[in-house]
Amino acid sequence: IIDHADRVDAECIEAFLKTGAFVLPSLYLPLRIMEEAEAKGESAFGWWGALKRDFDYTCSMLAEASSAGVKLCVGDDFGTTVTPHGDYAKELEVYVRHAGITPLEVIKWATVHGAALMGMSEDLGTIEQGKLADLLIVDGDPTVDITVLQDQRRITGIMKGGRFYK
């Protein structure tokens, strides 16, 4: 597992593919740090500009990495004051809004690649006969608007192991 993968380049992409590494870009935390600093008027500080350049560069490389077949996954540094537990769906939006990844591809990172990372592709990651039937049912189309996954009111059903919990 490569976490963050800051400043990823073509050589890194080749190495990820060769080794079969899973890559978790983890860009929600740096985005939140930049947003908080900007709100406090700290965006003129040198560290902010360096963080912004790294963030923008990494975002610019994610489409190339994804197209090349790198196994990108979601997962970030949650549990901080700016990225509390429960904000997980907000990370998905980062890749759509800032890196230009399609919502469906980001959902694939969270499901298909997530299951493979855990060694559970036989049971999870796709909707098909014989799998565990862990499903989230939402009012809206997250392949068009990924932010529908952030609104608890739009989650109309939760199924785990084929049993409805909501």
DSSP file with accessible surface (Angstrom, degrees, kcal/mol):
  #  RESIDUE AA STRUCTURE BP1 BP2  ACC     N-H-->O    O-->H-N    N-H-->O    O-->H-N    TCO  KAPPA ALPHA  PHI   PSI    X-CA   Y-CA   Z-CA
    1    1 A I              0   0  133      0, 0.0     2,-0.6     0, 0.0    22,-0.2   0.000 360.0 360.0 360.0 129.1    0.0    0.0    0.0
    2    2 A I  E     -a   23   0A  64     20,-3.0    22,-2.8     2,-0.0     2,-0.4  -0.957 360.0-156.2-108.0 115.6    1.3    3.4   -1.0
    3    3 A D  E     -a   24   0A  77     -2,-0.6     2,-1.8    20,-0.2     3,-0.3  -0.805  68.6  -8.1 -97.8 137.1   -0.4    6.1    1.1
    4    4 A H  S    S-     0   0   47     20,-3.2     3,-0.1    -2,-0.4    -1,-0.1  -0.381  71.1-155.2  77.5 -56.3   -0.6    9.7   -0.2
    5    5 A A    >   -     0   0   16     -2,-1.8     3,-1.3     1,-0.1    -1,-0.2   0.872  20.7-168.0  54.6  38.2    1.7    9.1   -3.2
    6    6 A D  T 3   +     0   0   88     -3,-0.3    -1,-0.1     1,-0.3    49,-0.1  -0.290  66.7  12.3 -57.2 140.7    2.6   12.8   -3.2
    7    7 A R  T 3  S-     0   0  119     47,-0.4    -1,-0.3     1,-0.2    -2,-0.1   0.774  86.4-178.7  62.4  29.1    4.4   13.9   -6.4
    8    8 A V    <   +     0   0    5     -3,-1.3     2,-0.2     4,-0.1    -1,-0.2  -0.276   3.7 179.9 -55.9 141.9    3.6   10.7   -8.2
    9    9 A D     >  -     0   0   57     52,-0.0     4,-2.6    56,-0.0     5,-0.2  -0.773  45.8 -80.8-135.6-175.7    5.0   10.6  -11.7
   10   10 A A  H  > S+     0   0   58     -2,-0.2     4,-2.4     1,-0.2     5,-0.2   0.870 127.6  53.4 -60.1 -37.0    5.2    8.3  -14.7
   11   11 A E  H  > S+     0   0  149      2,-0.2     4,-2.1     1,-0.2    -1,-0.2   0.910 109.8  48.0 -65.2 -40.4    8.0    6.3  -13.1
   12   12 A C  H  > S+     0   0   44      2,-0.2     4,-3.0     1,-0.2    -2,-0.2   0.925 109.4  53.1 -64.2 -44.6    6.0    5.8  -10.0
   13   13 A I  H  X S+     0   0    8     -4,-2.6     4,-2.3     1,-0.2    -2,-0.2   0.929 109.1  49.6 -57.5 -44.6    3.0    4.7  -12.0
   14   14 A E  H  X S+     0   0  142     -4,-2.4     4,-2.5     1,-0.2    -1,-0.2   0.915 112.0  48.1 -60.7 -42.1    5.1    2.1  -13.8
   15   15 A A  H  X S+     0   0   47     -4,-2.1     4,-2.4     2,-0.2     6,-0.3   0.893 109.3  52.9 -67.0 -40.0    6.4    0.8  -10.4
   16   16 A F  H  X>S+     0   0   20     -4,-3.0     4,-1.4     1,-0.2     5,-1.3   0.922 112.6  45.1 -59.8 -44.0    2.9    0.7   -9.0
   17   17 A L  H  <5S+     0   0   78     -4,-2.3    -2,-0.2    -5,-0.2    -1,-0.2   0.913 112.8  50.6 -66.4 -42.0    1.7   -1.4  -11.9
   18   18 A K  H  <5S+     0   0  184     -4,-2.5    -2,-0.2     1,-0.2    -1,-0.2   0.890 119.3  35.9 -64.1 -39.7    4.8   -3.7  -11.8
   19   19 A T  H  <5S-     0   0  102     -4,-2.4    -1,-0.2    -5,-0.2    -2,-0.2   0.597 103.6-125.1 -91.4 -12.4    4.4   -4.4   -8.1
   20   20 A G  T  <5 +     0   0   27     -4,-1.4    -3,-0.2    -5,-0.2    -4,-0.1   0.728  48.1 173.3  73.8  22.4    0.6   -4.5   -8.0
   21   21 A A      < -     0   0   16     -5,-1.3    50,-0.7    -6,-0.3     2,-0.4  -0.261  30.8-131.3 -65.3 146.5    0.6   -1.8   -5.3
   22   22 A F  E     - b   0  71A  30     48,-0.1   -20,-3.0    95,-0.1     2,-0.5  -0.838  22.3-152.1 -93.2 138.8   -2.6   -0.3   -4.1
   23   23 A V  E     -ab   2  72A   3     48,-2.4    50,-2.6    -2,-0.4   -20,-0.2  -0.959  14.2-170.8-120.7 125.0   -2.4    3.5   -3.9
   24   24 A L  E     -a    3   0A  24    -22,-2.8   -20,-3.2    -2,-0.5    50,-0.1  -0.918   6.4-165.6-111.2 100.7   -4.5    5.7   -1.5
   25   25 A P        -     0   0    1      0, 0.0    -1,-0.1     0, 0.0    49,-0.1   0.810  11.4-162.5 -61.1 -30.1   -4.0    9.3   -2.6
   26   26 A S        +     0   0    0     49,-0.4     3,-0.1    47,-0.3    51,-0.1   0.910  30.0 152.5  50.8  55.4   -5.4   10.6    0.7
   27   27 A L     >  +     0   0    1      1,-0.2     4,-1.6     2,-0.1     5,-0.1   0.499  48.7  80.8 -96.2  -3.2   -6.1   14.1   -0.7
   28   28 A Y  H  > S+     0   0   11      2,-0.2     4,-2.7     1,-0.2     5,-0.2   0.938  90.7  52.0 -69.2 -42.9   -9.0   15.1    1.6
   29   29 A L  H  > S+     0   0   30      1,-0.2     4,-2.6     2,-0.2     5,-0.2   0.952 110.6  45.3 -61.2 -51.8   -6.7   16.0    4.5
   30   30 A P  H  > S+     0   0   16      0, 0.0     4,-2.5     0, 0.0    -1,-0.2   0.903 113.0  52.5 -61.7 -34.3   -4.4   18.4    2.6
   31   31 A L  H  X S+     0   0   11     -4,-1.6     4,-2.6     2,-0.2    -2,-0.2   0.942 110.7  46.8 -62.5 -46.2   -7.5   20.0    1.0
   32   32 A R  H  X S+     0   0   45     -4,-2.7     4,-2.7     2,-0.2     5,-0.2   0.891 110.3  53.1 -64.0 -37.8   -9.1   20.5    4.4
   33   33 A I  H  X S+     0   0   65     -4,-2.6     4,-2.5    -5,-0.2    -1,-0.2   0.939 111.5  46.4 -61.8 -44.2   -5.8   21.9    5.8
   34   34 A M  H  X S+     0   0    6     -4,-2.5     4,-2.6    -5,-0.2    -2,-0.2   0.911 112.2  50.1 -64.9 -42.0   -5.7   24.4    2.9
   35   35 A E  H  X S+     0   0   64     -4,-2.6     4,-2.2     2,-0.2    -2,-0.2   0.922 112.6  46.7 -62.9 -43.6   -9.3   25.4    3.3
   36   36 A E  H  X S+     0   0   66     -4,-2.7     4,-1.4     2,-0.2    -2,-0.2   0.918 113.7  48.1 -64.3 -43.5   -8.9   26.0    7.0
   37   37 A A  H  <>S+     0   0    3     -4,-2.5     5,-3.4    -5,-0.2     6,-0.4   0.906 111.2  51.0 -64.2 -39.8   -5.7   28.0    6.5
   38   38 A E  H ><5S+     0   0  108     -4,-2.6     3,-1.6     4,-0.2     5,-0.2   0.912 107.3  53.0 -63.8 -41.8   -7.4   30.0    3.8
   39   39 A A  H 3<5S+     0   0   87     -4,-2.2    -1,-0.2     1,-0.3    -2,-0.2   0.814 110.2  48.7 -63.2 -28.6  -10.4   30.8    6.0
   40   40 A K  T 3<5S-     0   0  140     -4,-1.4    -1,-0.3    -3,-0.2    -2,-0.2   0.360 120.1-109.7 -91.1   1.9   -7.9   32.1    8.7
   41   41 A G  T < 5S+     0   0   56     -3,-1.6     3,-0.4    -4,-0.2    -3,-0.2   0.718  84.3 123.0  78.3  22.3   -6.1   34.2    6.1
   42   42 A E    > < +     0   0   61     -5,-3.4     3,-1.8     1,-0.2     6,-0.3   0.341  34.3 102.4 -98.4   8.6   -3.0   32.1    6.2
   43   43 A S  T 3  S+     0   0   46     -6,-0.4    -1,-0.2     1,-0.3    -5,-0.1   0.636  72.2  65.6 -71.4  -9.7   -2.9   31.3    2.5
   44   44 A A  T 3  S+     0   0   95     -3,-0.4    -1,-0.3     4,-0.1    -2,-0.1   0.611  78.9 105.5 -83.2 -12.3   -0.1   33.8    1.9
   45   45 A F  S X> S-     0   0  111     -3,-1.8     4,-1.4     1,-0.1     3,-0.8  -0.410  80.6-122.0 -69.5 146.2    2.3   31.7    4.0
   46   46 A G  H 3> S+     0   0   63      1,-0.3     4,-2.0     2,-0.2     5,-0.2   0.850 109.2  58.0 -57.6 -39.0    4.9   29.8    2.1
   47   47 A W  H 3> S+     0   0  114      1,-0.2     4,-2.4     2,-0.2    -1,-0.3   0.868 102.2  55.9 -62.7 -34.3    3.9   26.4    3.4
   48   48 A W  H <> S+     0   0   35     -3,-0.8     4,-2.7    -6,-0.3    -1,-0.2   0.942 107.3  48.1 -63.6 -46.0    0.4   26.9    2.0
   49   49 A G  H  X S+     0   0   18     -4,-1.4     4,-2.5     1,-0.2    -1,-0.2   0.900 112.0  49.5 -62.1 -40.5    1.7   27.6   -1.5
   50   50 A A  H  X S+     0   0   38     -4,-2.0     4,-2.3     2,-0.2    -1,-0.2   0.920 112.3  47.7 -65.3 -42.4    3.9   24.5   -1.4
   51   51 A L  H  X S+     0   0   43     -4,-2.4     4,-2.8     1,-0.2    -2,-0.2   0.921 111.9  50.6 -64.2 -41.6    1.0   22.3   -0.1
   52   52 A K  H  X S+     0   0   68     -4,-2.7     4,-3.0     2,-0.2     5,-0.2   0.915 109.9  49.7 -63.8 -43.1   -1.3   23.7   -2.9
   53   53 A R  H  X S+     0   0  158     -4,-2.5     4,-2.5     2,-0.2    -1,-0.2   0.926 113.1  46.4 -62.8 -43.4    1.3   23.0   -5.6
   54   54 A D  H  X S+     0   0   59     -4,-2.3     4,-2.7     2,-0.2   -47,-0.4   0.918 113.7  49.2 -64.2 -43.3    1.8   19.4   -4.4
   55   55 A F  H  X S+     0   0    4     -4,-2.8     4,-2.7     2,-0.2    -2,-0.2   0.954 113.6  45.3 -59.9 -51.0   -2.0   18.9   -4.1
   56   56 A D  H  X S+     0   0   69     -4,-3.0     4,-2.2     1,-0.2    -2,-0.2   0.904 113.9  49.5 -62.3 -41.7   -2.6   20.3   -7.6
   57   57 A Y  H  X S+     0   0   65     -4,-2.5     4,-1.1    -5,-0.2    -1,-0.2   0.944 111.8  47.3 -63.4 -48.0    0.2   18.3   -9.1
   58   58 A T  H >X S+     0   0    1     -4,-2.7     4,-1.0     1,-0.2     3,-0.8   0.928 111.4  51.7 -61.4 -43.2   -0.9   15.0   -7.5
   59   59 A C  H >X S+     0   0    3     -4,-2.7     3,-0.8     1,-0.2     4,-0.6   0.907 106.0  55.7 -57.6 -40.6   -4.5   15.7   -8.7
   60   60 A S  H 3< S+     0   0   76     -4,-2.2     4,-0.4     1,-0.2    -1,-0.2   0.754 108.9  47.4 -66.7 -22.3   -3.2   16.2  -12.2
   61   61 A M  H <X S+     0   0   19     -4,-1.1     4,-2.4    -3,-0.8    -1,-0.2   0.611  90.6  80.8 -93.3 -13.8   -1.6   12.8  -12.2
   62   62 A L  H <X S+     0   0    5     -4,-1.0     4,-3.0    -3,-0.8     5,-0.2   0.883  89.2  52.5 -65.8 -38.0   -4.5   10.7  -10.8
   63   63 A A  H  X S+     0   0   42     -4,-0.6     4,-2.9    36,-0.3    -1,-0.2   0.922 111.4  48.1 -62.8 -41.3   -6.3   10.4  -14.2
   64   64 A E  H  > S+     0   0   96     -4,-0.4     4,-1.9     2,-0.2    -2,-0.2   0.927 113.2  47.4 -63.3 -44.6   -3.1    9.1  -15.8
   65   65 A A  H  X>S+     0   0    2     -4,-2.4     5,-2.4     2,-0.2     4,-0.7   0.928 114.0  47.3 -63.0 -43.8   -2.6    6.7  -13.0
   66   66 A S  H ><5S+     0   0   18     -4,-3.0     3,-1.2     1,-0.2    -2,-0.2   0.936 111.9  49.4 -64.1 -46.2   -6.2    5.5  -13.1
   67   67 A S  H 3<5S+     0   0  109     -4,-2.9    -1,-0.2     1,-0.3    -2,-0.2   0.834 106.7  56.8 -62.3 -32.4   -6.1    5.1  -16.9
   68   68 A A  H 3<5S-     0   0   50     -4,-1.9    -1,-0.3    -5,-0.2    -2,-0.2   0.654 123.5-104.7 -73.7 -16.3   -2.9    3.1  -16.7
   69   69 A G  T <<5 +     0   0   44     -3,-1.2    -3,-0.2    -4,-0.7    -2,-0.1   0.574  60.2 162.3 103.4  11.8   -4.6    0.6  -14.4
   70   70 A V      < -     0   0    3     -5,-2.4     2,-1.6    -6,-0.2    -1,-0.3  -0.413  47.2-118.1 -62.8 137.7   -3.2    1.6  -11.0
   71   71 A K  E     -b   22   0A  68    -50,-0.7   -48,-2.4   -55,-0.1     2,-0.3  -0.628  41.2-175.1 -82.2  86.1   -5.3    0.2   -8.2
   72   72 A L  E     -b   23   0A   1     -2,-1.6     2,-0.3   -50,-0.2   -48,-0.2  -0.640   1.4-175.1 -84.2 141.5   -6.4    3.4   -6.6
   73   73 A C        -     0   0    2    -50,-2.6   -47,-0.3    -2,-0.3     2,-0.2  -0.936  23.1-118.2-132.8 158.1   -8.4    3.3   -3.4
   74   74 A V        +     0   0   37     35,-0.4     2,-0.1    -2,-0.3    14,-0.0  -0.569  55.0 115.5 -91.0 162.0  -10.2    5.7   -1.1
   75   75 A G        +     0   0   25     -2,-0.2   -49,-0.4    13,-0.1     2,-0.2  -0.261  32.5 179.6 139.7 127.4   -9.1    6.1    2.5
   76   76 A D        -     0   0   21     -2,-0.1     2,-1.5   -50,-0.1   -49,-0.0  -0.703  45.2 -68.4-138.7-171.4   -7.7    9.1    4.2
   77   77 A D        +     0   0   53     -2,-0.2     3,-0.3   -51,-0.1     2,-0.2  -0.653  63.6 171.2 -89.4  80.6   -6.4   10.5    7.5
   78   78 A F        +     0   0   33     -2,-1.5     7,-0.1     1,-0.2     3,-0.1  -0.584  45.7  61.0 -92.8 156.7   -9.7   10.6    9.3
   79   79 A G  S    S+     0   0   44      4,-2.9     2,-0.2     1,-0.4    -1,-0.2   0.556  76.1 115.6 103.8  13.9  -10.1   11.3   13.0
   80   80 A T  S    S-     0   0   55      3,-1.3    -1,-0.4    -3,-0.3     3,-0.1  -0.591  81.7-102.2-103.2 174.5   -8.5   14.8   13.0
   81   81 A T  S    S+     0   0  143      1,-0.2    -1,-0.1    -2,-0.2    -3,-0.0   0.823 124.4  38.9 -67.4 -28.4  -10.3   18.1   13.8
   82   82 A V  S    S+     0   0   21      1,-0.2    -1,-0.2   -53,-0.0    -4,-0.0   0.611 125.1  37.7 -97.0 -12.6  -10.5   18.9   10.1
   83   83 A T  S    S-     0   0    0     -3,-0.1    -4,-2.9    -6,-0.1    -3,-1.3  -0.573  82.2-176.8-133.8  70.0  -11.3   15.4    8.9
   84   84 A P    >   -     0   0   52      0, 0.0     3,-1.7     0, 0.0    -3,-0.1  -0.255  38.8 -89.0 -68.6 155.5  -13.6   13.9   11.6
   85   85 A H  T 3  S+     0   0  128      1,-0.2    -2,-0.0     2,-0.1     0, 0.0  -0.379 115.1  43.4 -58.2 139.6  -14.8   10.3   11.4
   86   86 A G  T 3  S+     0   0   49     -3,-0.1     3,-0.4    -2,-0.0    -1,-0.2   0.191  86.2  93.4 104.8 -14.1  -18.1   10.2    9.5
   87   87 A D    X>  +     0   0   37     -3,-1.7     3,-1.6     1,-0.2     4,-0.6   0.177  47.0 121.5 -91.7  19.0  -16.9   12.5    6.7
   88   88 A Y  H >>  +     0   0  118      1,-0.3     3,-1.2     2,-0.2     4,-0.7   0.838  65.7  57.0 -56.5 -39.9  -15.8    9.6    4.5
   89   89 A A  H 3> S+     0   0   24     -3,-0.4     4,-1.0     1,-0.3     3,-0.4   0.765  94.4  68.7 -67.5 -20.6  -18.0   10.4    1.5
   90   90 A K  H <> S+     0   0   74     -3,-1.6     4,-1.1     1,-0.2    -1,-0.3   0.807  90.0  62.9 -67.7 -27.6  -16.5   13.9    1.2
   91   91 A E  H <X S+     0   0    4     -3,-1.2     4,-1.1    -4,-0.6     3,-0.5   0.896  96.6  58.0 -62.8 -37.8  -13.2   12.3    0.2
   92   92 A L  H  X S+     0   0   17     -4,-0.7     4,-1.4    -3,-0.4     3,-0.3   0.899 101.4  55.6 -59.7 -39.1  -14.9   10.9   -3.0
   93   93 A E  H  X S+     0   0   43     -4,-1.0     4,-3.4     1,-0.2     5,-0.4   0.842  97.5  64.1 -63.0 -34.0  -15.9   14.4   -4.0
   94   94 A V  H  X>S+     0   0    2     -4,-1.1     4,-2.7    -3,-0.5     5,-0.7   0.927 103.8  46.1 -56.5 -45.8  -12.2   15.5   -3.9
   95   95 A Y  H  X5S+     0   0    0     -4,-1.1     6,-2.2    -3,-0.3     4,-0.7   0.858 117.1  43.8 -70.3 -32.9  -11.2   13.2   -6.7
   96   96 A V  H  X5S+     0   0   37     -4,-1.4     4,-0.8     4,-0.2    -2,-0.2   0.956 122.4  35.9 -73.2 -50.7  -14.2   14.2   -8.8
   97   97 A R  H  <5S+     0   0  133     -4,-3.4    -2,-0.2     1,-0.2    -3,-0.2   0.886 131.5  25.4 -74.9 -39.5  -14.0   17.9   -8.3
   98   98 A H  H  <5S+     0   0   64     -4,-2.7    -3,-0.2    -5,-0.4    -1,-0.2   0.721 129.7  35.1-102.0 -24.8  -10.2   18.4   -8.1
   99   99 A A  H  <<S-     0   0   13     -5,-0.7   -36,-0.3    -4,-0.7    -3,-0.2   0.481  97.2-124.4-109.4  -6.0   -8.7   15.5  -10.1
  100  100 A G     <  +     0   0   61     -4,-0.8     2,-0.3    -6,-0.2    -4,-0.2   0.718  54.7 152.9  72.0  21.7  -11.4   15.2  -12.8
  101  101 A I        -     0   0    9     -6,-2.2    -1,-0.2     1,-0.1    -2,-0.1  -0.623  50.1-109.3 -81.8 142.0  -12.0   11.5  -12.1
  102  102 A T     >  -     0   0   82     -2,-0.3     4,-2.2     1,-0.1     5,-0.2  -0.382  21.8-120.1 -69.5 149.5  -15.5   10.4  -13.0
  103  103 A P  H  > S+     0   0   21      0, 0.0     4,-2.5     0, 0.0     5,-0.2   0.906 114.1  54.4 -55.2 -40.7  -17.9    9.6  -10.1
  104  104 A L  H  > S+     0   0  109     39,-0.4     4,-2.1     1,-0.2     5,-0.1   0.907 107.6  49.8 -62.9 -39.4  -18.3    6.0  -11.4
  105  105 A E  H  > S+     0   0   45      2,-0.2     4,-2.0     1,-0.2    -1,-0.2   0.919 110.6  49.5 -65.0 -41.3  -14.5    5.5  -11.4
  106  106 A V  H  X S+     0   0    0     -4,-2.2     4,-1.8     2,-0.2    -2,-0.2   0.906 108.9  52.6 -65.7 -37.7  -14.2    6.9   -7.8
  107  107 A I  H  X S+     0   0   36     -4,-2.5     4,-2.0     1,-0.2     5,-0.2   0.907 107.3  53.2 -63.0 -37.5  -17.0    4.5   -6.7
  108  108 A K  H  <>S+     0   0   86     -4,-2.1     5,-2.3     1,-0.2     6,-0.5   0.895 104.8  54.5 -62.9 -40.0  -15.0    1.7   -8.3
  109  109 A W  I  <>S+     0   0    0     -4,-2.0     5,-0.5     1,-0.2   -35,-0.4   0.903 112.9  43.7 -57.7 -41.7  -11.9    2.8   -6.2
  110  110 A A  I  <5S+     0   0   40     -4,-1.8    -2,-0.2   -37,-0.2    -1,-0.2   0.785 129.1  22.7 -76.5 -27.8  -14.1    2.5   -3.1
  111  111 A T  I  X5S+     0   0   59     -4,-2.0     4,-2.7     3,-0.2     5,-0.2   0.868 128.7  29.9-105.6 -70.2  -15.8   -0.8   -4.0
  112  112 A V  I  >5S+     0   0   50     -4,-0.3     4,-2.0    13,-0.3    -3,-0.2   0.949 129.9  37.9 -61.4 -51.7  -13.9   -3.0   -6.5
  113  113 A H  I  ><S+     0   0   21     -5,-2.3     4,-2.7     2,-0.2    -1,-0.2   0.878 115.0  55.2 -70.3 -35.6  -10.4   -1.8   -5.5
  114  114 A G  H  ><S+     0   0   16     -5,-0.5     4,-1.8    -6,-0.5    -2,-0.2   0.923 109.0  47.3 -62.1 -42.9  -11.3   -1.7   -1.8
  115  115 A A  H  <>S+     0   0    3     -4,-2.7     5,-3.2     1,-0.2     6,-0.4   0.922 112.5  49.6 -63.8 -42.6  -12.5   -5.3   -1.8
  116  116 A A  H ><5S+     0   0   31     -4,-2.0     3,-1.5    -5,-0.2    -2,-0.2   0.912 107.2  54.9 -64.3 -40.7   -9.3   -6.3   -3.6
  117  117 A L  H 3<5S+     0   0   53     -4,-2.7    -1,-0.2     1,-0.3    -2,-0.2   0.901 110.3  46.2 -59.3 -38.6   -7.1   -4.4   -1.1
  118  118 A M  T 3<5S-     0   0  115     -4,-1.8    -1,-0.3    -5,-0.2    -2,-0.2   0.462 115.8-116.6 -83.1  -0.1   -8.8   -6.4    1.7
  119  119 A G  T < 5S+     0   0   68     -3,-1.5    -3,-0.2    -4,-0.3     3,-0.2   0.810  85.7 114.7  69.8  29.4   -8.4   -9.7   -0.1
  120  120 A M    >>< +     0   0   66     -5,-3.2     4,-2.7    -6,-0.2     3,-1.5   0.042  19.9 123.6-122.1  26.9  -12.2  -10.0   -0.3
  121  121 A S  T 34 S+     0   0   55     -6,-0.4     5,-0.2     1,-0.3    -1,-0.1   0.777  71.6  63.1 -60.3 -25.5  -13.0   -9.8   -4.0
  122  122 A E  T 34 S+     0   0  168     -3,-0.2    -1,-0.3     1,-0.2    -2,-0.1   0.809 119.7  22.8 -67.6 -27.8  -14.7  -13.1   -3.8
  123  123 A D  T <4 S+     0   0   69     -3,-1.5     9,-2.5     8,-0.1    10,-0.3   0.666 125.1  29.4-110.8 -26.6  -17.3  -11.7   -1.4
  124  124 A L  S  < S+     0   0   34     -4,-2.7     3,-0.1     7,-0.2    -1,-0.1  -0.792  80.2  60.6-131.3 172.8  -17.4   -7.9   -1.9
  125  125 A G  S    S+     0   0   21     -2,-0.2     2,-0.3     9,-0.2   -13,-0.3   0.034  95.4  49.1 101.4 -27.4  -16.8   -5.1   -4.4
  126  126 A T  S    S-     0   0   56     -5,-0.2     2,-0.8   -15,-0.1     7,-0.3  -0.949  80.2-112.4-139.4 161.9  -19.4   -5.9   -7.1
  127  127 A I        +     0   0  145     -2,-0.3     2,-0.3     6,-0.1    -3,-0.1  -0.866  63.3 121.8 -98.1 107.6  -23.1   -6.7   -7.3
  128  128 A E    >   -     0   0  114     -2,-0.8     3,-1.9     0, 0.0     5,-0.2  -0.981  67.1 -70.4-161.1 160.9  -23.4  -10.2   -8.4
  129  129 A Q  T 3  S+     0   0  200     -2,-0.3     3,-0.1     1,-0.2    -2,-0.0  -0.242 115.1  24.4 -57.2 136.3  -24.9  -13.5   -7.4
  130  130 A G  T 3  S+     0   0   73      1,-0.3    -1,-0.2    -7,-0.0     2,-0.1   0.277  94.7 115.0  92.7  -9.5  -23.1  -15.2   -4.5
  131  131 A K  S <  S-     0   0   41     -3,-1.9    -1,-0.3     1,-0.1    -7,-0.2  -0.392  82.7 -97.7 -89.6 171.5  -21.6  -12.0   -3.1
  132  132 A L        -     0   0   71     -9,-2.5    30,-0.2    -2,-0.1     3,-0.1   0.602  42.8-131.1 -69.4 -13.0  -22.5  -10.6    0.4
  133  133 A A        +     0   0   38    -10,-0.3    29,-1.8    -7,-0.3     2,-0.8   0.951  41.2 166.5  60.0  50.7  -25.1   -8.1   -0.9
  134  134 A D        +     0   0   60     26,-0.2     2,-0.4    27,-0.2    26,-0.2  -0.894  17.7 167.2 -93.1 110.2  -23.7   -5.2    1.1
  135  135 A L  E     -C  159   0B  57     24,-2.2    24,-3.1    -2,-0.8     2,-0.5  -0.958  35.6-153.4-132.9 147.5  -25.5   -2.2   -0.6
  136  136 A L  E     -C  158   0B  90     -2,-0.4     2,-0.5    22,-0.2    22,-0.2  -0.984  17.3-158.7-115.7 124.3  -26.2    1.4    0.0
  137  137 A I  E     -C  157   0B  65     20,-3.2    19,-2.0    -2,-0.5    20,-1.8  -0.927  14.9-175.9-108.9 124.7  -29.4    2.7   -1.6
  138  138 A V  E     -C  155   0B  27     -2,-0.5     2,-1.2    17,-0.3    17,-0.2  -0.884  34.3-119.8-123.6 152.9  -29.5    6.4   -2.2
  139  139 A D  S    S+     0   0  102     15,-3.0     2,-0.2    -2,-0.3    16,-0.0  -0.789  91.6  28.4 -86.8  95.9  -32.1    8.9   -3.5
  140  140 A G  S    S-     0   0   35     -2,-1.2    -2,-0.2     9,-0.0     3,-0.1  -0.772  95.8 -78.6 138.1 178.2  -30.2   10.2   -6.4
  141  141 A D    >>  -     0   0   78     -2,-0.2     4,-2.7     1,-0.1     3,-2.0  -0.890  28.4-171.0-119.3  99.6  -27.5    9.1   -8.8
  142  142 A P  T 34 S+     0   0   24      0, 0.0    -1,-0.1     0, 0.0   -35,-0.1   0.684  86.0  67.1 -66.5 -13.4  -24.0    9.2   -7.4
  143  143 A T  T 34 S+     0   0   59      2,-0.1   -39,-0.4     1,-0.1     3,-0.1   0.661 113.9  31.0 -78.2 -12.5  -22.6    8.4  -10.9
  144  144 A V  T <4 S+     0   0  112     -3,-2.0     2,-0.4     1,-0.2    -1,-0.1   0.744 138.2  20.0-104.4 -43.8  -23.8   11.9  -11.8
  145  145 A D    ><  -     0   0   66     -4,-2.7     3,-1.8     1,-0.1     4,-0.2  -0.863  62.2-171.1-133.3  97.5  -23.5   13.7   -8.5
  146  146 A I  G >  S+     0   0    6     -2,-0.4     3,-1.6     1,-0.3     4,-0.2   0.751  79.2  74.9 -61.5 -22.3  -21.1   12.0   -6.1
  147  147 A T  G >> S+     0   0   42      1,-0.3     3,-2.0     2,-0.2     4,-0.5   0.667  72.5  80.8 -70.6 -13.6  -22.2   14.4   -3.3
  148  148 A V  G X4 S+     0   0    2     -3,-1.8     3,-0.9     1,-0.3    -1,-0.3   0.811  84.8  63.4 -60.7 -23.9  -25.5   12.5   -2.8
  149  149 A L  G <4 S+     0   0   32     -3,-1.6    -1,-0.3     1,-0.2   -60,-0.2   0.649  96.0  58.9 -73.4 -13.0  -23.5   10.1   -0.8
  150  150 A Q  G <4 S+     0   0   57     -3,-2.0     2,-0.9    -4,-0.2    -1,-0.2   0.630  86.6  84.3 -88.0 -15.2  -22.7   12.8    1.8
  151  151 A D    X<  -     0   0   41     -3,-0.9     3,-2.1    -4,-0.5     4,-0.4  -0.792  60.6-163.2 -98.4 105.1  -26.3   13.5    2.6
  152  152 A Q  G >  S+     0   0  134     -2,-0.9     3,-1.3     1,-0.3    -1,-0.2   0.809  89.8  62.3 -54.8 -32.7  -27.6   11.1    5.3
  153  153 A R  G 3  S+     0   0  207      1,-0.3    -1,-0.3    -3,-0.1    -2,-0.0   0.739  99.8  55.0 -67.5 -20.7  -31.2   12.1    4.4
  154  154 A R  G <  S+     0   0   76     -3,-2.1   -15,-3.0    -6,-0.2     2,-1.0   0.476  81.4  96.9 -93.4  -2.8  -30.7   10.7    0.9
  155  155 A I  E <   +C  138   0B  17     -3,-1.3   -17,-0.3    -4,-0.4     3,-0.1  -0.778  47.1 169.7 -85.3 106.4  -29.6    7.3    2.1
  156  156 A T  E     +     0   0B  78    -19,-2.0     2,-0.3    -2,-1.0   -18,-0.2   0.621  58.4  17.6 -97.3 -15.1  -32.8    5.4    1.8
  157  157 A G  E     -C  137   0B   2    -20,-1.8   -20,-3.2    -3,-0.1     2,-0.4  -0.981  50.9-166.0-158.8 144.1  -31.6    1.9    2.5
  158  158 A I  E     -C  136   0B  68      8,-1.4     7,-3.4    -2,-0.3     8,-1.3  -0.992  13.1-175.0-131.0 124.1  -28.6    0.0    3.9
  159  159 A M  E     -CD 135 164B  32    -24,-3.1   -24,-2.2    -2,-0.4     2,-0.4  -0.973   3.2-178.9-121.4 131.7  -28.3   -3.7    3.2
  160  160 A K  E >  S- D   0 163B 121      3,-2.6     3,-1.7    -2,-0.4   -26,-0.2  -0.994  75.5  -8.6-130.5 124.7  -25.5   -5.9    4.8
  161  161 A G  T 3  S-     0   0   51     -2,-0.4   -28,-0.2     1,-0.3   -27,-0.2   0.814 129.8 -56.8  61.6  28.5  -25.3   -9.5    4.0
  162  162 A G  T 3  S+     0   0   45    -29,-1.8     2,-0.5     1,-0.2    -1,-0.3   0.508 115.9 112.3  82.1   4.3  -28.6   -9.4    2.1
  163  163 A R  E <   -D  160   0B 155     -3,-1.7    -3,-2.6   -30,-0.2     2,-0.3  -0.936  67.1-125.2-114.9 132.0  -30.4   -8.1    5.2
  164  164 A F  E     +D  159   0B 112     -2,-0.5    -5,-0.3    -5,-0.2    -7,-0.0  -0.543  28.1 172.8 -75.6 132.3  -31.9   -4.6    5.4
  165  165 A Y              0   0  141     -7,-3.4    -6,-0.2     1,-0.4    -1,-0.2   0.523 360.0 360.0-108.7 -18.1  -30.8   -2.4    8.3
  166  166 A K              0   0  113     -8,-1.3    -8,-1.4     0, 0.0    -1,-0.4  -0.991 360.0 360.0-141.8 360.0  -32.4    0.7    7.1
